[in-house]
Amino acid sequence: MWVLDVAAAGAVDAWVGVLDEAERRRMAAFRYEADRHRYGVAHAGLRLLLGRECGVPPADVTLTNRPCVHCGGPHGKPEVTGGPQWSMSHSGELALYAVAPWPVGIDVERPERAVDPVSLAAYLHPRERAEITALPPDAARRAFYRCWTRKEAFLKGTGTGLNDSLARWYVGVDGSASGPAGWSLVEVPVPDGYQAAVAVARVPLPAWSVHELRLDP
């Protein structure tokens, strides 16, 4: 796994050239410059990482999508032609990447104090809902984000994404929960102010470590 400090990567202009046409269109569609910068740098980091894995320049990485598991459309789980499986997530000034020979999903979130964890817990698995609502407010908020990152990482790993029912799968609100059968879910160490998790379709989880990804000119 790799972590990228988006703010420390410099101006996005230095990296736009490695993005493909579709990525440049999506980047340009953001209303605010800060959002364009985060998107562009995070996706440039992805291409740099996958280029290393595939042995090609970042601009030559070919990103595609599998058929959607819900409707069969061309907007399913992203993948790279001729390379390993991967997952990316970014929030605030942080981008996280996971690469593995097996299905993998990763998620990072920046918890917001304005979030009402009890209200949002209503969409989760009944056991998760009960675990969160039993806690005092601050602990409930931490538990909600721990559960949310685990669940989104798992759903990204399966390729179903958030179109799947959040109440269908139990992932738990802490690291002691085993998660769905056939999957390993663990918390990823990230800077203060963020919460992250990774899901890998292997039990037990293979050896892994977190590295800093740098975008050097």
N, C-alpha and C positions, 0 to 999 in steps of 0.2 A: 504494500500500500504506500501511497505517496500523498503528501500534503503540500499545497502551494499557497503561499501568502500572496494573494492577488494584488494587494496594495503595494507590495515591495517589488512587483514585476516590472514597474516602469510604465511608460506610455504604451497604449495598445497599438499605436501606429507602427511600432517596430515588429508587431506580430501579425498584423492583418494579412500579410502576404502568404502565410501558411494556411489560412482558412480557405475552404472551398466556397463556391458561389452561394450555395444555400446558407452556409453559416454567416457569410457577410450580409446577406439579406436579412437574416434573423437579427443580427447584431444592429443593423441600421434601423430596424423597426422599433427599438427601444426609445422611449421618449426622452429619458434622461441620460446624460453623458456618463454618469457613474454606473448606470446599469449596462450601457454599451461596453464600458471598460471591463466590468466584471465578466460579462459574457465572453468578450473577445479574448481576454487573457486566459480565462478558464479553459476555453476550447483550444487555444494555442498550446496550453500545457498538456492537454489530452493528446494532441497530435504529436507533440515532442516525445511524450512517453510511449505512445503506440509506434511511432517511427523507430524508436530504439528497439522495441520488442520485435518489430517486423523487419528491421534492417533496411529501412527506406527513409528518405528525407520526410520531414513532417508534412510538407505540402503534398506528398505523393500517397499519403495514407488514404485509403478508400473506406469511407464509413457508409454503412447501409443499415437497413432495418429488416428484421424478420417479419413474416406475416403476423398480424395482430392475432393473439390467441382468442380474442372475443369475436371479431368480425372477419378476420382474414385479410384485412386491408394492409397496405404497405407501410404501416406506421407502428410495427411491433418493437420488440426489444432491439436496441442498437447493437451493432456488431462491426468488427473490422474485417475486411477481406484478407484472408491469408494470415490471420493472427489469432491471439488468444482471446478469451472472453474478458470483458471489462465492464466497469461501472464507474460513473462519475456523479458527484453531487457538489453543489456549491451554495454557500449561504454567507451573506455579509462579505467579509474580505478573505474567506477561506474556501479553497477548493480541495476536495478529496477524490482520490482515484484508487480503484482496486483492479488488479489484473490476476487472472488465475486460469488454469487449464479446465476448470469446471465452472458451472453457473455461479455467478457472484453478483451481489448487490451491495451498494454502500449508500449511506445517507448522513448528511450533516445538517444541523439546524442551529439557529441562534435563538435561544429561548427568549420570549417576550413576557414581561411581567403583566402586560395587559391581557394575556390569554387566560381564559377561565377554564381550568382543566376539568372541572366537574361537568360543565356543559359539553365540552368536546369529547369527554369520555363516553358520552351516550352513544357515540358511533363505533366504539370499540367492542371487543369481545366481552361478554357478560362478566367473566372472571376478572378481566383487566379493569372494567368499569368499577367492580366492587373493590378491587385493590386500591384504585386511585381515590375513590370517594371516601374511603375509610381514613385517609390521611389528612393532616392539617394543611392549610392552603399552600404554603411554600413547598412542603414536602410533596404535595399532590402535583404541583407544577413540575417539579423535577422528575417525578415518576412518570408523568404524562409524556414529557419529551424523551425520556429514556425508552418508554414503550413505543412512541411514535417513530423514532429513528430505527429501532429494531424492526418494526413492522414495515416501514417503507423500504428498508434495505432488503428484507425478505421478499416483498412483492416485486421489487425491481429485479431481484435475482431470478424469480420464477418467470419474469417476463409479463406478468399480468398487470403490474403497476397499480395505481390507485383506482383503476376501474373495477378492481376486484372488491368484494365486500370487506370492509375493515373489521367487521364483526365475525368473519368466517374463521380466521386463524388466531390462535392464542400464542403470543410471543412473550407475555409477561412484562413486568415493569422494572425488573432488575436482572442483574447478570446471572442469578441462580436459576432462572427459568430455562428449560432445555430448548424450547421452541418447537416448531413443527418437525415431524419425523423426517429424517434424512437431511436435515439442515443444521448447521452450527451458526449461532448468533453470538457475537461478542461486542462489547463496547470498545470503541477506538479512542486512544488517548489524543485529545486535541486541546488547544489553548483554552484558558478560562473564558467563559462566556459562550461556549459552544457545546453541543452534544452530538455524538456520532456513534454509528454502529455499522458493522459489516456482517453480511450473511453469505455463507458458502455452502454449496451442496456437497458436503462431506462431513462425516462424523467419525472420529473427532476432527476438530479443525486442524488443518495442516499448519506447520510452522510458518509464522508470518512476522513481519516487522514493519514499522512505519518509517519512511524516509522523507526527507525534505526534497521537493522538486523545485529547481531553480530555473528561471528563464533568463539565461545570460545572452546578451546581444551577440 
